[in-house]
Amino acid sequence: MIDMFSLLLSHSLLLLAFWRLRSRDDLDDEAEPGMAHRARGFARQSDEG
């Protein structure tokens, strides 16, 4: 029972990580290497100020 639980948990977490990585927009970004990527969310700093 513990073996099945540990296998299910580890594979579920791997699947969740893969799914979250696939949904990222910057993975399919074909910008030039010198171009900076625009941060999203809290990482983005406002241009005001």
Contact map, one row per residue, 1 for C-alpha under 8 A:
1111100000000000000000000000000000000000000000000
1111110000000000000000000000000000000000000000000
1111111000000000000000000000000000000000000000000
1111111100000000000000000000000000000000000000000
1111111110000000000000000000000000000000000000000
0111111111000000000000000000000000000000000000000
0011111111100000000000000000000000000000000000000
0001111111110000000000000000000000000000000000000
0000111111111000000000000000000000000000000000000
0000011111111100000000000000000000000000000000000
0000001111111110000000000000000000000000000000000
0000000111111111000000000000000000000000000000000
0000000011111111100000000000000000000000000000000
0000000001111111110000000000000000000000000000000
0000000000111111111000000000000000000000000000000
0000000000011111111100000000000000000000000000000
0000000000001111111110000000000000000000000000000
0000000000000111111111000000000000000000000000000
0000000000000011111111100000000000000000000000000
0000000000000001111111110000000000000000000000000
0000000000000000111111110010000000000000000000000
0000000000000000011111110010000000000000000000000
0000000000000000001111111000000000000000000000000
0000000000000000000111111111000000000000000000000
0000000000000000000000111111100000000000000000000
0000000000000000000000011111100000001000000000000
0000000000000000000011011111100000000000000000000
0000000000000000000000011111110000000000000000000
0000000000000000000000001111111000000000000000000
0000000000000000000000000001111100000000000000000
0000000000000000000000000000111110100000000000000
0000000000000000000000000000011111100000000000000
0000000000000000000000000000001111110000000000000
0000000000000000000000000000000111110000000000000
0000000000000000000000000000001111111000000000000
0000000000000000000000000000000011111100000000000
0000000000000000000000000100000000111110000000000
0000000000000000000000000000000000011111000100000
0000000000000000000000000000000000001111101100000
0000000000000000000000000000000000000111111100000
0000000000000000000000000000000000000011111100000
0000000000000000000000000000000000000001111110000
0000000000000000000000000000000000000011111110000
0000000000000000000000000000000000000111111111000
0000000000000000000000000000000000000000011111100
0000000000000000000000000000000000000000000111111
0000000000000000000000000000000000000000000011111
0000000000000000000000000000000000000000000001111
0000000000000000000000000000000000000000000001111
